[in-house]
Amino acid sequence: MFEIKYSPEASNDLDRIGDYISKDLQNPTAALNTVNAIQDRIDKLKKFPNTGTLLSSIYEDIDLDDYRFVICLNYLAFYRVVGKKVFIDRIFHEKQDYISILLGSKS
């Protein structure tokens, strides 16, 4: 079984997602359900860490060979597998410019 490790940025992403849905959209129940669904999907990586799509398979020109992602509702969780650990680096809404953000964090 693999261990899941959230980066501080990924933890902040989850907090922001929950806060946005709860406060801005005024739906605390949906916020809790959404964050729980994202975490449940990520937890499945403990048993099957390579089930996510390689980011390089859809963006060939980008040097992010070690990144994978899983889809969780309208969100994408980006992660890397190193040894027996799954590092959750970021979680973005599907409409965000996540490639620019990820490339910025790699430089």
N, CA, C and O atoms as a GROMACS GRO file, in nm:
protein
  428
    1MET      N    1   0.084  -0.118   0.000
    1MET     CA    2   0.000   0.000   0.000
    1MET      C    3   0.089   0.124   0.000
    1MET      O    4   0.188   0.131   0.072
    2PHE      N    5   0.052   0.221  -0.081
    2PHE     CA    6   0.126   0.346  -0.093
    2PHE      C    7   0.076   0.447   0.009
    2PHE      O    8  -0.038   0.441   0.054
    3GLU      N    9   0.165   0.540   0.044
    3GLU     CA   10   0.130   0.646   0.137
    3GLU      C   11   0.100   0.773   0.057
    3GLU      O   12   0.172   0.807  -0.037
    4ILE      N   13  -0.007   0.842   0.095
    4ILE     CA   14  -0.045   0.968   0.030
    4ILE      C   15   0.012   1.084   0.109
    4ILE      O   16  -0.004   1.092   0.231
    5LYS      N   17   0.080   1.175   0.040
    5LYS     CA   18   0.136   1.296   0.102
    5LYS      C   19   0.085   1.417   0.025
    5LYS      O   20   0.106   1.428  -0.096
    6TYR      N   21   0.018   1.508   0.095
    6TYR     CA   22  -0.030   1.632   0.034
    6TYR      C   23   0.074   1.741   0.052
    6TYR      O   24   0.126   1.760   0.162
    7SER      N   25   0.104   1.812  -0.056
    7SER     CA   26   0.191   1.930  -0.044
    7SER      C   27   0.112   2.040   0.027
    7SER      O   28  -0.012   2.036   0.029
    8PRO      N   29   0.181   2.138   0.083
    8PRO     CA   30   0.109   2.252   0.142
    8PRO      C   31   0.017   2.321   0.040
    8PRO      O   32  -0.092   2.365   0.075
    9GLU      N   33   0.062   2.329  -0.085
    9GLU     CA   34  -0.020   2.392  -0.189
    9GLU      C   35  -0.147   2.312  -0.216
    9GLU      O   36  -0.254   2.370  -0.233
   10ALA      N   37  -0.136   2.178  -0.219
   10ALA     CA   38  -0.254   2.095  -0.242
   10ALA      C   39  -0.352   2.106  -0.125
   10ALA      O   40  -0.473   2.109  -0.146
   11SER      N   41  -0.300   2.112  -0.004
   11SER     CA   42  -0.387   2.132   0.112
   11SER      C   43  -0.458   2.266   0.103
   11SER      O   44  -0.577   2.276   0.132
   12ASN      N   45  -0.384   2.370   0.063
   12ASN     CA   46  -0.445   2.501   0.044
   12ASN      C   47  -0.548   2.500  -0.068
   12ASN      O   48  -0.652   2.566  -0.058
   13ASP      N   49  -0.520   2.424  -0.174
   13ASP     CA   50  -0.616   2.412  -0.284
   13ASP      C   51  -0.748   2.354  -0.232
   13ASP      O   52  -0.855   2.405  -0.265
   14LEU      N   53  -0.740   2.249  -0.152
   14LEU     CA   54  -0.862   2.189  -0.095
   14LEU      C   55  -0.936   2.289  -0.007
   14LEU      O   56  -1.059   2.298  -0.013
   15ASP      N   57  -0.862   2.362   0.073
   15ASP     CA   58  -0.925   2.464   0.159
   15ASP      C   59  -0.995   2.570   0.074
   15ASP      O   60  -1.108   2.609   0.103
   16ARG      N   61  -0.928   2.616  -0.031
   16ARG     CA   62  -0.987   2.718  -0.118
   16ARG      C   63  -1.112   2.666  -0.188
   16ARG      O   64  -1.211   2.739  -0.202
   17ILE      N   65  -1.108   2.542  -0.232
   17ILE     CA   66  -1.225   2.482  -0.298
   17ILE      C   67  -1.342   2.479  -0.200
   17ILE      O   68  -1.453   2.521  -0.234
   18GLY      N   69  -1.317   2.429  -0.080
   18GLY     CA   70  -1.422   2.423   0.021
   18GLY      C   71  -1.475   2.560   0.057
   18GLY      O   72  -1.596   2.580   0.067
   19ASP      N   73  -1.385   2.656   0.077
   19ASP     CA   74  -1.427   2.792   0.112
   19ASP      C   75  -1.510   2.856   0.001
   19ASP      O   76  -1.612   2.919   0.027
   20TYR      N   77  -1.465   2.839  -0.122
   20TYR     CA   78  -1.538   2.898  -0.235
   20TYR      C   79  -1.681   2.844  -0.242
   20TYR      O   80  -1.777   2.921  -0.252
   21ILE      N   81  -1.695   2.713  -0.236
   21ILE     CA   82  -1.828   2.654  -0.247
   21ILE      C   83  -1.913   2.690  -0.126
   21ILE      O   84  -2.031   2.721  -0.139
   22SER      N   85  -1.853   2.685  -0.009
   22SER     CA   86  -1.927   2.713   0.114
   22SER      C   87  -1.967   2.860   0.126
   22SER      O   88  -2.083   2.891   0.154
   23LYS      N   89  -1.871   2.950   0.105
   23LYS     CA   90  -1.896   3.093   0.129
   23LYS      C   91  -1.947   3.166   0.006
   23LYS      O   92  -2.051   3.232   0.010
   24ASP      N   93  -1.874   3.154  -0.105
   24ASP     CA   94  -1.913   3.229  -0.224
   24ASP      C   95  -2.042   3.174  -0.286
   24ASP      O   96  -2.129   3.250  -0.327
   25LEU      N   97  -2.052   3.043  -0.292
   25LEU     CA   98  -2.173   2.982  -0.348
   25LEU      C   99  -2.278   2.954  -0.241
   25LEU      O  100  -2.390   2.911  -0.271
   26GLN      N  101  -2.240   2.979  -0.117
   26GLN     CA  102  -2.330   2.964  -0.001
   26GLN      C  103  -2.393   2.824   0.006
   26GLN      O  104  -2.514   2.810   0.023
   27ASN      N  105  -2.306   2.723  -0.007
   27ASN     CA  106  -2.355   2.586   0.000
   27ASN      C  107  -2.256   2.500   0.078
   27ASN      O  108  -2.176   2.427   0.019
   28PRO      N  109  -2.260   2.508   0.213
   28PRO     CA  110  -2.165   2.432   0.295
   28PRO      C  111  -2.175   2.280   0.275
   28PRO      O  112  -2.074   2.210   0.283
   29THR      N  113  -2.295   2.230   0.250
   29THR     CA  114  -2.311   2.086   0.230
   29THR      C  115  -2.240   2.042   0.102
   29THR      O  116  -2.170   1.940   0.102
   30ALA      N  117  -2.257   2.117  -0.004
   30ALA     CA  118  -2.188   2.084  -0.130
   30ALA      C  119  -2.038   2.097  -0.114
   30ALA      O  120  -1.962   2.019  -0.172
   31ALA      N  121  -1.994   2.195  -0.036
   31ALA     CA  122  -1.850   2.212  -0.012
   31ALA      C  123  -1.792   2.088   0.054
   31ALA      O  124  -1.690   2.035   0.010
   32LEU      N  125  -1.857   2.042   0.159
   32LEU     CA  126  -1.811   1.922   0.229
   32LEU      C  127  -1.813   1.800   0.138
   32LEU      O  128  -1.718   1.722   0.136
   33ASN      N  129  -1.921   1.784   0.062
   33ASN     CA  130  -1.932   1.670  -0.029
   33ASN      C  131  -1.825   1.673  -0.138
   33ASN      O  132  -1.770   1.570  -0.174
   34THR      N  133  -1.797   1.792  -0.190
   34THR     CA  134  -1.697   1.805  -0.296
   34THR      C  135  -1.557   1.772  -0.244
   34THR      O  136  -1.484   1.695  -0.306
   35VAL      N  137  -1.521   1.831  -0.131
   35VAL     CA  138  -1.388   1.805  -0.074
   35VAL      C  139  -1.374   1.658  -0.038
   35VAL      O  140  -1.269   1.597  -0.062
   36ASN      N  141  -1.478   1.600   0.019
   36ASN     CA  142  -1.473   1.456   0.053
   36ASN      C  143  -1.459   1.369  -0.071
   36ASN      O  144  -1.385   1.271  -0.070
   37ALA      N  145  -1.529   1.405  -0.178
   37ALA     CA  146  -1.520   1.327  -0.302
   37ALA      C  147  -1.380   1.334  -0.361
   37ALA      O  148  -1.327   1.234  -0.408
   38ILE      N  149  -1.319   1.452  -0.357
   38ILE     CA  150  -1.182   1.467  -0.407
   38ILE      C  151  -1.086   1.381  -0.323
   38ILE      O  152  -1.003   1.310  -0.378
   39GLN      N  153  -1.099   1.389  -0.192
   39GLN     CA  154  -1.011   1.310  -0.104
   39GLN      C  155  -1.035   1.161  -0.121
   39GLN      O  156  -0.940   1.083  -0.116
   40ASP      N  157  -1.160   1.120  -0.140
   40ASP     CA  158  -1.189   0.978  -0.162
   40ASP      C  159  -1.123   0.927  -0.289
   40ASP      O  160  -1.069   0.817  -0.292
   41ARG      N  161  -1.129   1.008  -0.395
   41ARG     CA  162  -1.066   0.968  -0.522
   41ARG      C  163  -0.915   0.958  -0.506
   41ARG      O  164  -0.852   0.864  -0.556
   42ILE      N  165  -0.857   1.054  -0.436
   42ILE     CA  166  -0.713   1.051  -0.413
   42ILE      C  167  -0.675   0.931  -0.327
   42ILE      O  168  -0.571   0.869  -0.351
   43ASP      N  169  -0.755   0.897  -0.228
   43ASP     CA  170  -0.726   0.782  -0.142
   43ASP      C  171  -0.718   0.651  -0.220
   43ASP      O  172  -0.648   0.559  -0.178
   44LYS      N  173  -0.787   0.642  -0.333
   44LYS     CA  174  -0.780   0.520  -0.415
   44LYS      C  175  -0.641   0.499  -0.473
   44LYS      O  176  -0.605   0.388  -0.513
   45LEU      N  177  -0.561   0.606  -0.477
   45LEU     CA  178  -0.424   0.594  -0.527
   45LEU      C  179  -0.335   0.513  -0.432
   45LEU      O  180  -0.227   0.469  -0.472
   46LYS      N  181  -0.380   0.494  -0.309
   46LYS     CA  182  -0.302   0.412  -0.214
   46LYS      C  183  -0.283   0.271  -0.268
   46LYS      O  184  -0.177   0.211  -0.252
   47LYS      N  185  -0.386   0.219  -0.333
   47LYS     CA  186  -0.379   0.084  -0.388
   47LYS      C  187  -0.336   0.083  -0.535
   47LYS      O  188  -0.268  -0.009  -0.580
   48PHE      N  189  -0.377   0.184  -0.608
   48PHE     CA  190  -0.352   0.187  -0.752
   48PHE      C  191  -0.293   0.322  -0.793
   48PHE      O  192  -0.362   0.403  -0.856
   49PRO      N  193  -0.167   0.347  -0.759
   49PRO     CA  194  -0.108   0.479  -0.783
   49PRO      C  195  -0.087   0.514  -0.930
   49PRO      O  196  -0.075   0.632  -0.964
   50ASN      N  197  -0.084   0.417  -1.016
   50ASN     CA  198  -0.058   0.445  -1.158
   50ASN      C  199  -0.185   0.451  -1.242
   50ASN      O  200  -0.178   0.447  -1.365
   51THR      N  201  -0.301   0.462  -1.176
   51THR     CA  202  -0.426   0.467  -1.252
   51THR      C  203  -0.450   0.603  -1.316
   51THR      O  204  -0.530   0.614  -1.408
   52GLY      N  205  -0.382   0.704  -1.268
   52GLY     CA  206  -0.400   0.837  -1.326
   52GLY      C  207  -0.335   0.847  -1.463
   52GLY      O  208  -0.247   0.768  -1.498
   53THR      N  209  -0.380   0.943  -1.538
   53THR     CA  210  -0.328   0.968  -1.672
   53THR      C  211  -0.195   1.043  -1.662
   53THR      O  212  -0.182   1.137  -1.584
   54LEU      N  213  -0.099   1.001  -1.741
   54LEU     CA  214   0.027   1.075  -1.749
   54LEU      C  215   0.001   1.208  -1.818
   54LEU      O  216  -0.057   1.211  -1.927
   55LEU      N  217   0.043   1.315  -1.757
   55LEU     CA  218   0.023   1.446  -1.816
   55LEU      C  219   0.095   1.457  -1.950
   55LEU      O  220   0.046   1.524  -2.041
   56SER      N  221   0.209   1.391  -1.963
   56SER     CA  222   0.283   1.395  -2.089
   56SER      C  223   0.208   1.327  -2.204
   56SER      O  224   0.241   1.349  -2.320
   57SER      N  225   0.107   1.246  -2.173
   57SER     CA  226   0.031   1.180  -2.279
   57SER      C  227  -0.066   1.277  -2.348
   57SER      O  228  -0.111   1.250  -2.459
   58ILE      N  229  -0.097   1.389  -2.283
   58ILE     CA  230  -0.185   1.486  -2.347
   58ILE      C  231  -0.114   1.617  -2.378
   58ILE      O  232  -0.164   1.697  -2.457
   59TYR      N  233   0.003   1.639  -2.318
   59TYR     CA  234   0.085   1.757  -2.345
   59TYR      C  235   0.227   1.711  -2.371
   59TYR      O  236   0.312   1.715  -2.282
   60GLU      N  237   0.252   1.666  -2.494
   60GLU     CA  238   0.381   1.604  -2.528
   60GLU      C  239   0.499   1.701  -2.519
   60GLU      O  240   0.611   1.659  -2.489
   61ASP      N  241   0.477   1.829  -2.545
   61ASP     CA  242   0.587   1.926  -2.550
   61ASP      C  243   0.631   1.973  -2.413
   61ASP      O  244   0.729   2.046  -2.401
   62ILE      N  245   0.561   1.933  -2.311
   62ILE     CA  246   0.586   1.987  -2.178
   62ILE      C  247   0.668   1.889  -2.096
   62ILE      O  248   0.643   1.769  -2.097
   63ASP      N  249   0.767   1.942  -2.026
   63ASP     CA  250   0.856   1.860  -1.945
   63ASP      C  251   0.796   1.834  -1.807
   63ASP      O  252   0.846   1.882  -1.705
   64LEU      N  253   0.691   1.757  -1.807
   64LEU     CA  254   0.626   1.717  -1.681
   64LEU      C  255   0.604   1.566  -1.684
   64LEU      O  256   0.497   1.517  -1.649
   65ASP      N  257   0.708   1.494  -1.725
   65ASP     CA  258   0.696   1.350  -1.743
   65ASP      C  259   0.655   1.276  -1.617
   65ASP      O  260   0.592   1.171  -1.625
   66ASP      N  261   0.691   1.329  -1.501
   66ASP     CA  262   0.664   1.257  -1.378
   66ASP      C  263   0.525   1.285  -1.322
   66ASP      O  264   0.485   1.224  -1.222
   67TYR      N  265   0.450   1.375  -1.384
   67TYR     CA  266   0.317   1.409  -1.333
   67TYR      C  267   0.210   1.319  -1.390
   67TYR      O  268   0.209   1.286  -1.509
   68ARG      N  269   0.119   1.282  -1.304
   68ARG     CA  270  -0.004   1.214  -1.341
   68ARG      C  271  -0.117   1.297  -1.284
   68ARG      O  272  -0.096   1.385  -1.201
   69PHE      N  273  -0.237   1.269  -1.330
   69PHE     CA  274  -0.352   1.335  -1.271
   69PHE      C  275  -0.471   1.241  -1.270
   69PHE      O  276  -0.482   1.150  -1.352
   70VAL      N  277  -0.560   1.265  -1.175
   70VAL     CA  278  -0.687   1.195  -1.169
   70VAL      C  279  -0.796   1.300  -1.169
   70VAL      O  280  -0.779   1.411  -1.118
   71ILE      N  281  -0.908   1.263  -1.227
   71ILE     CA  282  -1.023   1.352  -1.232
   71ILE      C  283  -1.113   1.321  -1.113
   71ILE      O  284  -1.147   1.206  -1.086
   72CYS      N  285  -1.150   1.428  -1.043
   72CYS     CA  286  -1.237   1.417  -0.927
   72CYS      C  287  -1.348   1.520  -0.945
   72CYS      O  288  -1.328   1.638  -0.918
   73LEU      N  289  -1.464   1.477  -0.990
   73LEU     CA  290  -1.573   1.568  -1.024
   73LEU      C  291  -1.522   1.668  -1.128
   73LEU      O  292  -1.480   1.626  -1.236
   74ASN      N  293  -1.524   1.798  -1.099
   74ASN     CA  294  -1.474   1.899  -1.193
   74ASN      C  295  -1.332   1.942  -1.160
   74ASN      O  296  -1.288   2.050  -1.202
   75TYR      N  297  -1.260   1.860  -1.087
   75TYR     CA  298  -1.127   1.896  -1.041
   75TYR      C  299  -1.026   1.793  -1.089
   75TYR      O  300  -1.058   1.678  -1.115
   76LEU      N  301  -0.902   1.839  -1.099
   76LEU     CA  302  -0.790   1.753  -1.138
   76LEU      C  303  -0.688   1.756  -1.026
   76LEU      O  304  -0.645   1.863  -0.983
   77ALA      N  305  -0.651   1.638  -0.980
   77ALA     CA  306  -0.548   1.626  -0.877
   77ALA      C  307  -0.420   1.579  -0.945
   77ALA      O  308  -0.415   1.471  -1.004
   78PHE      N  309  -0.316   1.661  -0.937
   78PHE     CA  310  -0.187   1.631  -0.999
   78PHE      C  311  -0.094   1.571  -0.896
   78PHE      O  312  -0.082   1.621  -0.784
   79TYR      N  313  -0.028   1.463  -0.935
   79TYR     CA  314   0.056   1.391  -0.839
   79TYR      C  315   0.174   1.324  -0.906
   79TYR      O  316   0.180   1.309  -1.028
   80ARG      N  317   0.267   1.284  -0.821
   80ARG     CA  318   0.385   1.209  -0.863
   80ARG      C  319   0.398   1.087  -0.772
   80ARG      O  320   0.364   1.093  -0.653
   81VAL      N  321   0.446   0.978  -0.828
   81VAL     CA  322   0.473   0.857  -0.749
   81VAL      C  323   0.624   0.846  -0.734
   81VAL      O  324   0.697   0.842  -0.833
   82VAL      N  325   0.670   0.841  -0.609
   82VAL     CA  326   0.812   0.828  -0.580
   82VAL      C  327   0.825   0.718  -0.476
   82VAL      O  328   0.781   0.732  -0.362
   83GLY      N  329   0.887   0.609  -0.517
   83GLY     CA  330   0.899   0.495  -0.426
   83GLY      C  331   0.761   0.444  -0.389
   83GLY      O  332   0.680   0.411  -0.476
   84LYS      N  333   0.734   0.438  -0.259
   84LYS     CA  334   0.604   0.391  -0.211
   84LYS      C  335   0.516   0.507  -0.163
   84LYS      O  336   0.426   0.489  -0.080
   85LYS      N  337   0.544   0.627  -0.216
   85LYS     CA  338   0.467   0.745  -0.177
   85LYS      C  339   0.405   0.810  -0.299
   85LYS      O  340   0.463   0.814  -0.408
   86VAL      N  341   0.284   0.862  -0.278
   86VAL     CA  342   0.214   0.939  -0.380
   86VAL      C  343   0.209   1.082  -0.329
   86VAL      O  344   0.146   1.112  -0.228
   87PHE      N  345   0.276   1.171  -0.401
   87PHE     CA  346   0.280   1.312  -0.362
   87PHE      C  347   0.175   1.389  -0.441
   87PHE      O  348   0.185   1.404  -0.562
   88ILE      N  349   0.074   1.438  -0.370
   88ILE     CA  350  -0.030   1.521  -0.431
   88ILE      C  351   0.024   1.663  -0.432
   88ILE      O  352   0.041   1.725  -0.327
   89ASP      N  353   0.052   1.714  -0.551
   89ASP     CA  354   0.116   1.845  -0.563
   89ASP      C  355   0.015   1.959  -0.570
   89ASP      O  356   0.031   2.060  -0.502
   90ARG      N  357  -0.087   1.943  -0.651
   90ARG     CA  358  -0.186   2.050  -0.667
   90ARG      C  359  -0.321   1.990  -0.703
   90ARG      O  360  -0.330   1.878  -0.752
   91ILE      N  361  -0.426   2.068  -0.677
   91ILE     CA  362  -0.562   2.031  -0.713
   91ILE      C  363  -0.625   2.155  -0.776
   91ILE      O  364  -0.634   2.260  -0.711
   92PHE      N  365  -0.670   2.143  -0.900
   92PHE     CA  366  -0.723   2.256  -0.975
   92PHE      C  367  -0.861   2.225  -1.030
   92PHE      O  368  -0.895   2.109  -1.055
   93HIS      N  369  -0.940   2.329  -1.047
   93HIS     CA  370  -1.064   2.316  -1.122
   93HIS      C  371  -1.027   2.293  -1.267
   93HIS      O  372  -0.926   2.345  -1.315
   94GLU      N  373  -1.107   2.216  -1.337
   94GLU     CA  374  -1.075   2.181  -1.476
   94GLU      C  375  -1.066   2.303  -1.568
   94GLU      O  376  -1.004   2.295  -1.674
   95LYS      N  377  -1.127   2.414  -1.531
   95LYS     CA  378  -1.124   2.533  -1.616
   95LYS      C  379  -1.007   2.626  -1.584
   95LYS      O  380  -0.987   2.725  -1.654
   96GLN      N  381  -0.930   2.595  -1.481
   96GLN     CA  382  -0.813   2.676  -1.450
   96GLN      C  383  -0.702   2.648  -1.552
   96GLN      O  384  -0.700   2.542  -1.616
   97ASP      N  385  -0.612   2.742  -1.565
   97ASP     CA  386  -0.496   2.724  -1.652
   97ASP      C  387  -0.387   2.649  -1.574
   97ASP      O  388  -0.283   2.704  -1.539
   98TYR      N  389  -0.415   2.524  -1.546
   98TYR     CA  390  -0.327   2.445  -1.459
   98TYR      C  391  -0.190   2.420  -1.519
   98TYR      O  392  -0.092   2.406  -1.445
   99ILE      N  393  -0.179   2.414  -1.651
   99ILE     CA  394  -0.048   2.391  -1.712
   99ILE      C  395   0.044   2.508  -1.683
   99ILE      O  396   0.160   2.487  -1.645
  100SER      N  397  -0.004   2.628  -1.700
  100SER     CA  398   0.080   2.746  -1.671
  100SER      C  399   0.122   2.748  -1.525
  100SER      O  400   0.236   2.780  -1.493
  101ILE      N  401   0.029   2.714  -1.436
  101ILE     CA  402   0.060   2.714  -1.294
  101ILE      C  403   0.162   2.605  -1.262
  101ILE      O  404   0.258   2.629  -1.189
  102LEU      N  405   0.143   2.486  -1.316
  102LEU     CA  406   0.238   2.376  -1.292
  102LEU      C  407   0.375   2.408  -1.349
  102LEU      O  408   0.476   2.381  -1.285
  103LEU      N  409   0.379   2.465  -1.468
  103LEU     CA  410   0.509   2.499  -1.527
  103LEU      C  411   0.578   2.607  -1.445
  103LEU      O  412   0.700   2.606  -1.430
  104GLY      N  413   0.502   2.699  -1.392
  104GLY     CA  414   0.559   2.803  -1.307
  104GLY      C  415   0.620   2.745  -1.181
  104GLY      O  416   0.722   2.794  -1.132
  105SER      N  417   0.558   2.639  -1.127
  105SER     CA  418   0.610   2.579  -1.004
  105SER      C  419   0.732   2.491  -1.029
  105SER      O  420   0.804   2.457  -0.936
  106LYS      N  421   0.755   2.454  -1.156
  106LYS     CA  422   0.871   2.371  -1.188
  106LYS      C  423   0.996   2.454  -1.212
  106LYS      O  424   1.107   2.399  -1.214
  107SER      N  425   0.982   2.586  -1.232
  107SER     CA  426   1.099   2.668  -1.263
  107SER      C  427   1.160   2.729  -1.140
  107SER      O  428   1.260   2.801  -1.149
   0.00000   0.00000   0.00000
